[in-house]
Amino acid sequence: MDFKNIDMGEFGRHLFAKILRATASDGNYTDIMNEMVTKNEKYTDESFPPTEMSLINDWDEDEVQDKVRTWSQFEWIRATEIEELNDEEGKLAVF
């Protein structure tokens, strides 16, 4: 995928808004993490699943047609799969 042609500012704002809404839930972080460990599963936010509908609600709207071609090529991956975010030991090191 070529990220040079993506308005990363707009994409970032959209993603931040989705994450902000998703993390404003009543769920307790510790409880959620304990449940994921117990189930041996990775967390997927129900309000922001890795689907096209998380990016654009209506892919047929005229106003989003300039984004549809690019955004439909996005591949959903986890942060741990982005090499640049991992340290020398392969552990996630965002900050």
C-alpha angles and dihedrals in degrees: 000000000000110000093183092086097048121098093232092185092059092042091049093050091049092048092046091052091051092048092047091054091045096050093047090080130119091247116121112231093221093049092049093048092048090051091051091050091047092050092040089231136131117243119257116184108232091210092052108031121173094264135114090251089067089064101039125010096204114029090186096061113118091225093063101042092102088060100040096080093050098038094047088063094057115118115214110230135159122253089248088063093061105091094203090062095054126085126228091281093052094253121137108263107171097157 
